[in-house]
Amino acid sequence: MKKLAVVALMAVAGSVAADGATRDVTELYNRACMACHASGAAGAPITHNAEAWAPRLTKGMDVLVNSAKNGLNAMPPRAMCMDCTDAEYKALIEFMSK
Ligand code: HEC
């Protein structure tokens, strides 16, 4: 029993450390990107639709991060995540594109 509690504590500590670097991608996605990218509203490439993302990915990750930061056509600047970092945009794009 005691051993189990230690293992559980370690698991909690591990996830806190990981969150220190970047926040939870799913949480950020649900908050900011899902509104458009889940349905493909206004021509947004649909989440987890690799085919829809393939032509975007050929632009390169830096260009895609910049599109999210500066906005692109119907996508507003910052892509509705006012405090996302470059690393978080990158993680979100990786999450959405596969
Ligand atoms: C208000 C709707 C909306 C929201 C919210 C939104 N997007 Fe988009 N996104 C779009 C639309 C529309 C496009 C397609 C733009 C085009 O090519 O005309 C797009 C395209 C993109 C692209 C491809 C850009 C390119 O250069 O081809 C990326 C990357 C992207 N979105 C990331 C994100 C991320 C990350 C979030 C959340 C932080 C997000 N988007 C939130 C509407 C949205």
Residues whose N, C-alpha, C, O or C-beta is under 5 A from the ligand:
A	BS01	HEC	A32 C33 A35 C36 A41 A42 G43 A44 P45 R56 V63 L64 S67 A68 L72 N73 A74 M75 P76 R78 A79 M80 C81 Y89 L92 I93
